[in-house]
């Protein structure tokens, strides 16, 4: 394999949306056991999972890829280097389009591990009995009841850590305004405020046409775009209030396909390329 040298260095280039992230691999100039080589790399690389290895009788090059890597600027990039299902955090805010939330949960649960968050207002429209039994739906009450003393886990932080992708569908005008203004007065907006924006975040707004066309909406959309939140735009149809116009939430199938295609395209870009020097 051409590795008959005293030592060599290698870099794994993981392509992100904006720039490559370089990960320096340790090298082995003499035969090593899997255990000893892996231990040296774990100390060097914050315990990334083993992806594959190339070896010959001269040495062993363990090619690593990480589920979380730190770039030179200290940013965290998430790469799907394992075979586990993606973790999707679905959230609903107080729009009548939340009647479709159970349908959305079913769509995602066939592909991903799903957890759900519902605001108090959204619960007026969600049929919780229709949500898949294996999906936990968290509410504001869970945020407060789960914490008793210092040292206990904080729900909005734990959900942020757990998720690979967050999707708010529907996103109401009220919750849009809260996010744009940095407010965090419930479980959902606390997760948003604590979100790691190196991870994908999608919103699918739903509101009356005049609310959608309101000048505040444009300002709020600009604000969340600057955060790195991706918009799945509303569609034009007869709305629940009886008006006809733009503002209806995109169909669950559209939201699902948009998120899945994005995730899978990034997973393809995350393939490791090894350059030996």
Secondary structure, DSSP 8 states (H G I E B T S, - for coil): ----SS---EEEEEE-SSSEEEEEE---SS---HHHHHHHHHHHHTS--EEEEEE-SS-EEEEE--SEEE-TTS-EEE---SSS--EEEEEE-SSGGGGGHHHHHHHHHTTSEEEEEE-TTGGGT--GGGS-TT--EE-HHHHHHT--STTS--HHHHHHHH-SEEEEEEE-HHHHHHHHHT---SHHHHHHHH--TTS-EEEEE---HHHHTSHHHHHHHHHHHHHT-EE---EEEE-TTS-EEEEE---HHHHHHHHHHHHHHHHHHT--EEEE-
